[in-house]
Amino acid sequence: MATLSELVKVIAAAQGLDENQVLWIARYLREDGLITKGGRGRGGARMGVGDAANLLIGVNAPGGAKQSADLVRIFCDMPLWEDSAAPTDADEWDYIRSGDSLSEAFRRGSKFSSALRAVISDRVEGSKSGTASTEVVRITLSGPDLFARIYMGENDPVGGGDVWTSSRFTSASELVEPDGEPPDQEVSKTFTHRTLNKISVLLKN
């Protein structure tokens, strides 16, 4: 499995970010217990799916590095509020979201952390879930009214084709500045299956 420095390099390269910027956020998260601690270099702690998920949230959350740990916790705890690809009937929704770990992670009220980890794990394990339409994955984090979306389907959201999930996770949380006011800028950051595929290759090794 990967070290933190290797995970930082893969995410920075995949998302076109400065490696030092990603490393800075990773250090904040590690100090706050959101990334596994251990030694340094090749003897350092081995990264798992949870570490990758938290670093992805920290890097893509709509806030600064110093806010990253708080934002990771807020996003991780967001429940699934709606899924436009799921039936409106509650019992039917739960029925189709059962049978494998990926499906279970998208049941009503599931947390964003569980869903993101399940998506990453499904890639690491080679889509053993048997989900039919997971070729395209788009994960978006937005603020200052904080919410997250996960889209999985045959094509991009506007491209048609079978959609497996189009989920929205949200809570009453809001990004605020030190003066207590929300920033006067709406920010959405999206990463896709391209990033997830590169992370999965790293975690398999």
Phi, psi and omega in degrees: 000166190276156170270169180297319181298323178291320178296318177301314181298317181295314181294317179299315181293317183294325185257006177066036182254158174291129184300323179294326177296315179293320179297321179300314178295318180301322180293319176301315182293320180295317179297332182266008177080014182264353173228139184304131179267156178179200179289190181248162177064216183293340178269008183286172180299145179273133183276141177241188182300318180297321178296316179298317180298314181295321179291322176299318178295314181301320182287326186258355178294146184279063179199179181278171182300322182292340178268356192299318182296315178297319181292323177301314181296319180295311181296318182301325186272359182291130177277156176285119183263323182208153177217105185292348178265358181257156177298151177285333178290126186299314182294321179292321177302310180297326181294314182286340178261057178212163175107337176208164187295325179294313179298316181301328182288351179244027172285162179306134177079359178299150181276150179301322180300317180294318181294314181296318178297321180294322178296316179295314180300321180298323177288318180298320182276000177079037178054048178291346181294337181080011178299131190288320192235076179235025182294319180251128176233130176230122180240123186237134174242131187228157176196172016279340170282102196285128172203163179227152176230145171231122176244133175223126181192186180287325183226176173301158185309328181266002186266359182077189182091178183289133178248124179275316174209145170222085193255148176237127178247133182202166175211188180274007185288150180220138176287130179231154177273171179305332180277003176090358181261146174290146178295144181273056180202123176272131184232132172230130177238135183234136168234161190231188178302337179297314176294316182298321180296319180292322177294319181296322177297317179297315184289337178289332185283000000 
